[in-house]
Amino acid sequence: MESAGKKTSTLKQALHSLLPEGIVGFSVYTIALIAAVFALPAMALQPGSAQFLFVVGGLAIWRYSWGITHFIRAIIFKNIVFPRYRKVEERNRDELMPSKLYLLVTSFRIETDTSLKVFRSIIQDAIDCVNEHDIECLIVPSIVEASDERMIKSMFRDMNPPKKLKLDIVRIPGTGKRDGLAQGFRAISRDMPPADAVAAVIDGDSALESGLLKKTASFFKMMPEIGALTTDEECQVNGSKVIREWHSLRFAQRQMLMSSMGLSKRVLTLTGRMSMFRASIVTNPDFINQVENDHLEHWRFGRLRFLTGDDKSSWYWVLKQGWSMLYVPDVQIYTIEDPPHPNFFKASTILMRRWFGNMLRTNARALNIPPHTTGFFTWWCLLDQRMSMWTALSGPIFVTMLCFKYSIAFLAIYAVWIGLTRWVMTVMLLGARYKTSWMYPFLLYYNQVYGSLIKTFILFRLNKQSWTRQPTKLLASGTVWKQRIVELSSLGLHVFAMLTFISVIGYLAGVFEF
């Protein structure tokens, strides 16, 4: 009996390892979706359905063919192209390692337990890298609190680092991450880095996977055209089930998109969580000024100084200079996320406003870089960022109009359509993460529709920005009346754009006639 129990347990473990995590819940969703398809009302075959299929289907062909393109490119990069890079890198790693490695770590208002875990992972990986490859390494924590300085120094001593591993702590006032990065870059500059030196920029809530440094720093000698690189990312979220699944979905989508962009040796962001640069880039005075004092000259807002989005500033500088950028999909950093609010809707709204604001403030100027510098595929992806916020809203508006003109039954048709397309998208994400969830289809739709509403809101209010971790906000300039005029103009342009968009959709739906 005991032997039979062990065999059953072994069989369950084998099945568990073969099947993706979350497959049970997703299977239930699949069965419910099939039942919904068979339960569609007869109205699905009545007049108006052809119009629905023509418009929504036409948009779907455009959007999902673009998604399939990214999927195919990601699979090619992850399974064919990058493994070839890795084989060459592993075979020649000793010769490809830089003579000196810099690790700039910015930390402010991060939980003590998180800081301990992060700095321990960074110091340990640096020790392993120095001992294995006999290179020099300098860790530059850019911090605000005296307690953090004492903690880092104590941990560094206790871990018994080799002589070639040094520590240079930079203390700054709590004026923001951009200032912390700039002071850290200047500290690296004062050290006079050798020509082949590499600098990693790491956020204070991001722990390194063991062996990450040696698996990434060597690519810069191997690929002289590479100016920077970034890696895969996973997170541990201290929050509810839905917000954990939301973050998990986000990082699966990130892995897919970044792998697709990696095929062109370009990425759409050099994440502030952990990216690596040639030291000659981070010590360039123009680069440091870009990160510290980045701004936008806007026809309505005037000179708009950027508070957040330092990773977009560094990415824009590297892209503008014509450097290639590598994505390394087989190593990870682990971020520890504390949602800005316990309520999922409020937390996701705060985070999306920050992320999309950073994206949109840099998008327009990145599009102005000639395609022969950015690469045509990258340039087209930047253009798609502008278009996708509108195309994602066309479906809900269109089906609402058909419901008014024909029948409420179109709502059921649309719901099944959304269920089917998001089912396909969820299955495709298995190419990025071998896990799934019944929540993914619903969260995908939430991200696309509600996220697009936030994007269109921000598009006309690029001056609205604030940090998640810090209460600092960009203060409005000018008189009270000037501020009100700016706010009214933002509202007016937003309303005009939305009415124009709705009118076009209404005309295609046959509800409006011109």
C-alpha positions in Angstrom: 0.0 0.0 0.0 2.8 2.4 0.9 4.5 1.6 -2.4 1.3 2.3 -4.4 0.9 5.6 -2.5 4.5 6.6 -3.5 3.8 5.8 -7.1 0.6 7.8 -7.1 2.5 10.7 -5.6 5.3 10.4 -8.1 2.8 10.4 -11.0 1.1 13.5 -9.6 4.4 15.3 -9.4 5.3 14.3 -12.9 2.0 15.6 -14.3 2.4 18.8 -12.2 5.8 19.4 -13.8 4.5 18.8 -17.3 1.3 21.0 -17.1 1.6 24.7 -16.7 0.8 26.3 -13.4 -2.8 27.5 -13.2 -4.0 25.1 -16.0 -7.0 23.8 -13.9 -8.6 27.3 -13.6 -7.9 28.1 -17.2 -9.5 24.8 -18.3 -12.7 25.7 -16.5 -12.6 29.1 -18.3 -12.2 27.3 -21.6 -15.2 25.0 -21.0 -17.3 28.0 -20.0 -16.2 29.8 -23.1 -17.2 26.8 -25.4 -20.6 26.7 -23.7 -21.1 30.5 -24.3 -20.3 30.0 -28.0 -23.1 27.4 -28.3 -25.5 29.6 -26.3 -25.2 32.6 -28.6 -28.6 34.0 -29.5 -30.1 33.8 -33.0 -29.5 37.5 -33.4 -25.9 36.5 -34.1 -27.0 35.6 -37.6 -29.3 38.5 -38.2 -28.6 41.9 -40.1 -25.9 43.9 -38.4 -23.8 40.8 -37.7 -22.0 41.1 -41.0 -21.2 44.8 -40.2 -20.0 43.7 -36.7 -17.8 41.0 -38.2 -16.5 43.4 -40.9 -15.5 46.2 -38.7 -14.5 44.4 -35.5 -13.0 41.5 -37.5 -11.0 44.0 -39.7 -9.6 45.7 -36.6 -8.9 42.2 -35.1 -6.9 41.2 -38.2 -4.8 44.3 -37.8 -4.3 44.1 -34.1 -3.9 40.3 -33.8 -1.6 40.0 -36.8 0.6 42.4 -35.1 0.4 40.3 -31.9 1.2 37.2 -33.8 4.2 38.9 -35.4 5.6 39.7 -32.0 4.9 36.1 -30.9 6.7 34.5 -33.8 9.6 36.9 -33.5 9.8 36.2 -29.7 9.9 32.4 -30.3 12.6 32.8 -32.9 14.7 35.0 -30.7 14.3 32.9 -27.5 14.7 29.5 -29.0 17.1 30.0 -32.0 18.9 33.3 -32.1 19.7 34.0 -28.5 20.8 30.4 -27.7 23.5 30.9 -30.4 24.6 34.1 -28.7 24.8 32.2 -25.4 26.9 29.4 -26.7 29.5 31.8 -28.1 29.5 33.8 -24.8 29.9 30.7 -22.6 32.7 29.3 -24.7 34.7 32.6 -24.5 33.4 34.1 -21.2 36.9 34.5 -19.5 38.2 36.6 -22.5 35.0 38.6 -22.8 34.6 39.8 -19.2 35.4 43.5 -18.7 38.4 44.4 -16.7 36.2 46.4 -14.3 32.5 46.2 -13.3 30.5 49.0 -11.6 27.2 48.4 -9.8 25.2 51.5 -9.2 22.3 50.8 -6.7 19.7 53.5 -6.0 17.6 53.0 -2.8 15.1 55.3 -1.0 12.2 54.5 1.3 12.4 50.8 0.7 11.4 48.3 3.4 14.4 47.1 5.5 13.7 43.4 4.8 13.7 44.1 1.0 16.9 46.2 1.2 18.7 43.4 3.1 17.6 40.8 0.5 18.6 43.0 -2.4 22.0 44.2 -1.2 22.9 40.6 -0.1 22.1 39.3 -3.6 24.1 42.1 -5.3 27.2 41.8 -3.0 27.2 38.0 -3.2 26.9 37.9 -7.0 29.7 40.5 -7.2 31.9 38.4 -4.9 31.3 35.3 -7.1 32.0 37.2 -10.3 35.3 38.8 -9.0 36.5 35.5 -7.6 35.7 33.5 -10.7 37.0 35.9 -13.3 39.6 37.9 -11.4 38.1 41.3 -12.3 37.7 44.5 -10.4 34.3 45.6 -9.1 33.0 48.8 -7.5 29.6 48.9 -5.8 28.1 52.4 -5.7 25.0 52.6 -3.5 23.3 55.9 -4.0 21.2 56.4 -0.8 19.5 59.0 1.4 19.2 57.5 4.9 22.1 57.1 7.3 20.6 53.9 8.5 20.9 52.4 5.0 24.6 53.4 5.0 25.3 51.6 8.2 23.4 48.5 7.1 25.3 48.3 3.8 28.7 48.8 5.3 28.0 46.2 8.0 26.7 43.6 5.5 29.7 44.3 3.2 32.2 43.6 6.0 30.3 40.5 7.2 30.3 38.9 3.7 34.2 39.1 3.6 34.6 40.5 0.1 37.8 40.0 -1.9 40.3 42.9 -2.3 39.2 43.6 -5.8 35.7 44.3 -4.7 35.2 47.9 -3.3 32.4 49.9 -1.9 31.8 53.6 -2.5 28.6 55.0 -0.9 27.1 58.2 -2.2 24.7 60.1 0.1 22.2 62.5 -1.4 19.2 64.5 -0.2 15.9 62.9 -0.9 15.3 64.9 -4.1 14.4 62.0 -6.4 15.9 59.1 -8.2 17.2 61.2 -11.1 19.5 63.1 -8.7 20.6 59.8 -7.1 21.5 58.4 -10.5 23.4 61.5 -11.6 25.5 61.5 -8.4 26.2 57.8 -8.8 27.3 58.3 -12.4 29.6 61.1 -11.4 31.1 58.8 -8.7 31.8 56.3 -11.4 33.4 59.0 -13.6 35.7 60.1 -10.7 37.0 56.5 -10.6 38.3 56.9 -14.2 36.8 53.6 -15.7 38.9 51.7 -18.1 37.8 51.6 -21.8 36.1 48.2 -21.5 34.4 48.8 -18.2 30.7 48.0 -17.8 28.2 49.6 -15.4 25.0 48.0 -14.1 22.2 50.3 -12.9 20.0 48.5 -10.3 16.9 49.6 -8.4 16.9 49.2 -4.6 14.0 46.7 -4.7 15.5 44.3 -7.3 17.4 41.2 -6.3 19.8 39.6 -8.7 19.6 36.0 -9.8 22.8 34.1 -8.9 25.3 34.4 -11.8 23.5 37.3 -13.5 26.6 39.6 -13.6 28.9 37.1 -15.4 26.1 36.1 -17.8 25.5 39.6 -18.9 28.7 41.8 -18.6 30.5 39.6 -21.2 28.2 40.5 -24.0 29.7 44.0 -24.5 33.0 42.8 -25.8 31.3 40.1 -27.8 29.0 42.6 -29.5 30.8 46.0 -30.0 27.6 47.5 -31.4 25.8 47.0 -28.1 25.5 50.1 -25.9 23.2 48.7 -23.2 21.2 45.6 -22.3 18.4 44.5 -20.0 17.1 41.2 -18.7 14.0 39.3 -17.9 12.1 40.3 -14.8 9.9 38.5 -12.3 8.2 39.8 -9.2 7.0 39.0 -5.7 3.9 41.1 -5.0 2.7 41.8 -1.4 -0.9 42.2 -2.2 -4.2 40.5 -3.1 -4.6 37.5 -5.5 -5.8 39.7 -8.4 -3.0 42.2 -8.2 -0.5 39.3 -8.0 -1.9 37.8 -11.2 -2.0 41.3 -12.8 1.7 41.7 -12.2 2.4 38.2 -13.3 0.6 38.8 -16.6 2.4 42.1 -17.1 5.8 40.4 -16.8 4.8 37.6 -19.1 3.8 40.2 -21.7 7.0 42.0 -21.1 9.1 38.9 -21.8 7.2 38.3 -25.0 7.5 41.9 -26.3 11.2 42.3 -25.2 12.1 39.0 -26.9 10.5 40.2 -30.1 12.3 43.5 -30.0 15.5 41.6 -29.1 15.5 40.1 -32.6 16.2 43.6 -33.9 18.8 44.3 -31.2 16.5 47.1 -29.9 14.2 47.3 -26.9 11.5 49.8 -26.0 12.8 50.5 -22.6 16.0 50.0 -20.5 14.2 49.1 -17.3 15.4 51.0 -14.2 15.1 47.7 -12.3 18.3 46.5 -13.8 20.1 47.5 -17.0 23.7 47.4 -18.0 25.6 50.1 -20.0 29.1 50.6 -21.3 30.8 52.8 -18.6 31.8 55.2 -21.4 28.0 55.9 -21.8 27.1 56.5 -18.1 30.2 58.8 -17.7 29.3 60.9 -20.7 28.4 64.4 -19.4 25.6 64.7 -22.0 24.1 61.3 -20.8 24.3 62.3 -17.2 22.6 65.7 -17.9 19.9 63.8 -19.9 19.0 61.6 -17.0 19.3 64.4 -14.4 17.5 67.2 -16.2 15.4 65.6 -18.9 12.6 67.8 -20.1 10.2 68.4 -22.9 9.4 71.6 -24.7 5.6 71.5 -25.2 3.5 74.0 -27.1 0.9 74.2 -24.3 2.9 73.3 -21.2 6.1 75.1 -22.0 9.3 73.5 -20.5 8.1 70.3 -18.9 10.7 68.8 -16.5 10.5 65.0 -16.1 10.2 63.7 -12.6 9.7 60.0 -13.3 10.8 57.8 -16.2 14.6 58.0 -15.8 14.8 54.6 -17.6 13.1 56.2 -20.6 15.5 59.1 -20.5 18.6 56.8 -20.6 16.9 54.6 -23.3 16.2 57.6 -25.5 19.8 58.8 -25.3 21.2 55.4 -26.2 18.7 55.0 -29.0 19.4 58.5 -30.4 23.1 57.9 -30.5 22.5 54.8 -32.7 23.6 52.1 -30.2 22.1 48.7 -30.4 20.5 47.3 -27.3 20.4 43.6 -26.3 17.7 41.7 -24.4 18.9 38.8 -22.3 15.9 36.5 -21.7 17.5 33.6 -19.8 18.5 35.5 -16.6 16.2 37.3 -14.2 16.0 40.0 -11.6 13.4 39.6 -8.9 11.5 42.7 -7.8 9.6 43.0 -4.6 6.5 45.0 -5.3 4.4 46.8 -2.7 1.2 48.1 -4.4 0.6 51.8 -3.8 -3.0 51.0 -2.6 -4.6 47.8 -1.2 -7.5 48.2 -3.7 -6.7 46.7 -7.1 -8.5 49.3 -9.2 -6.8 52.2 -7.4 -3.4 50.5 -7.3 -3.5 49.6 -11.0 -4.7 53.1 -11.9 -1.8 54.8 -10.0 0.7 52.5 -11.6 -0.6 52.7 -15.2 -0.7 56.5 -15.0 3.0 56.5 -14.1 4.0 53.9 -16.7 2.0 55.3 -19.5 2.9 58.9 -18.7 6.6 58.0 -18.9 6.0 56.2 -22.2 4.0 59.0 -23.8 6.3 61.8 -22.7 9.2 60.1 -24.6 7.2 58.5 -27.5 6.8 61.6 -29.7 10.5 62.6 -29.6 11.6 59.0 -30.1 9.4 58.9 -33.3 11.4 62.0 -34.5 14.6 59.9 -34.6 15.0 58.7 -38.2 14.0 55.1 -38.9 17.4 54.3 -40.3 18.8 55.1 -36.8 16.2 53.3 -34.7 15.6 50.5 -37.2 12.3 50.4 -39.1 10.6 47.7 -36.9 11.4 49.7 -33.7 10.1 52.9 -35.3 6.9 51.2 -36.3 6.5 49.8 -32.8 6.8 53.4 -31.5 4.1 54.5 -33.9 1.9 51.6 -32.9 2.1 52.8 -29.3 0.2 55.9 -30.5 -2.4 54.1 -32.5 -3.2 51.2 -30.1 -4.7 53.4 -27.5 -7.5 54.3 -30.0 -7.9 50.9 -31.7 -8.5 49.2 -28.3 -11.4 51.6 -27.6 -13.1 51.1 -31.0 -14.6 47.7 -30.2 -16.5 48.7 -27.0 -17.8 51.9 -28.6 -18.8 50.1 -31.8 -20.7 47.3 -30.1 -22.5 49.8 -27.9 -23.8 51.6 -30.9 -24.9 48.3 -32.6 -26.8 47.5 -29.4 -28.7 50.8 -29.6 -29.4 50.3 -33.4 -30.2 46.6 -33.5 -30.4 44.6 -30.3 -28.8 44.1 -27.0 -27.9 40.6 -28.3 -24.7 42.1 -29.8 -23.4 42.5 -26.3 -23.4 38.7 -26.0 -21.7 38.3 -29.4 -19.0 40.8 -28.3 -18.5 39.1 -25.0 -17.9 35.8 -26.7 -15.6 37.5 -29.2 -13.6 39.0 -26.4 -13.5 35.7 -24.6 -12.2 33.8 -27.7 -9.5 36.4 -28.6 -8.2 36.8 -25.1 -8.1 33.0 -24.8 -5.8 32.9 -27.8 -3.6 35.6 -26.4 -3.4 33.8 -23.0 -2.3 30.6 -24.8 0.4 32.5 -26.7 1.8 33.9 -23.4 2.8 30.3 -22.5 5.7 31.0 -24.9 7.0 33.5 -22.3 6.0 31.9 -19.0 5.0 28.3 -18.4 2.1 29.3 -16.3 -1.4 30.6 -16.9 -4.5 31.7 -15.0 -8.3 32.0 -15.6 -7.9 35.7 -14.7 -5.6 36.4 -17.6 -8.3 36.9 -20.3 -10.2 39.3 -18.1 -7.1 41.2 -17.0 -5.9 41.4 -20.7 -9.2 43.1 -21.6 -9.0 45.4 -18.5 -5.5 46.4 -19.5 -6.4 47.1 -23.1 -9.6 49.1 -22.6 -9.1 50.8 -19.2 -5.4 51.2 -20.0 -6.3 52.9 -23.3 -8.7 55.3 -21.4 -5.8 56.2 -19.1 -3.4 56.7 -22.1 -5.9 59.0 -23.9 -6.3 61.0 -20.7 -2.6 61.4 -20.2 -2.0 62.2 -23.8 -3.6 65.6 -23.3 -2.1 66.0 -19.7 1.6 65.2 -20.0 2.3 67.7 -17.3 0.5 65.5 -14.7 3.2 63.3 -13.1 4.3 62.0 -9.6 6.3 59.3 -8.0 4.8 56.2 -6.6 7.1 55.9 -3.6 7.5 59.6 -3.0 4.8 62.3 -2.6 6.8 64.7 -4.8 4.8 66.2 -7.6 5.6 68.6 -10.4 4.4 72.0 -9.3 2.5 74.0 -11.9 4.1 77.2 -13.1 2.5 80.6 -14.0 -0.5 82.4 -12.6 -3.6 80.7 -11.4 -5.4 81.8 -14.5 -2.7 80.4 -16.8 -3.0 77.1 -15.0 -6.7 77.1 -15.4 -6.4 77.9 -19.1 -4.0 75.0 -19.5 -6.4 72.6 -17.7 -9.3 73.8 -19.8 -7.4 73.4 -23.0 -6.4 69.9 -22.0 -10.1 69.1 -21.3 -11.2 70.7 -24.5 -8.7 68.9 -26.7 -9.5 65.6 -25.0 -13.3 66.0 -25.5 -12.8 67.1 -29.1 -10.6 64.1 -29.9 -13.0 61.6 -28.2 -16.1 63.1 -30.0 -14.3 62.9 -33.3 -13.3 59.3 -32.6 -16.8 58.3 -31.6 -18.3 60.0 -34.6 -16.0 58.0 -37.0 -17.0 54.8 -35.2 -20.6 55.8 -35.4 -20.4 56.4 -39.1 -18.8 53.0 -39.6 -21.5 51.4 -37.5 -24.2 53.1 -39.6 -25.6 54.9 -36.5 -24.5 58.4 -37.7 -24.9 59.7 -41.2 -23.0 62.6 -42.7 
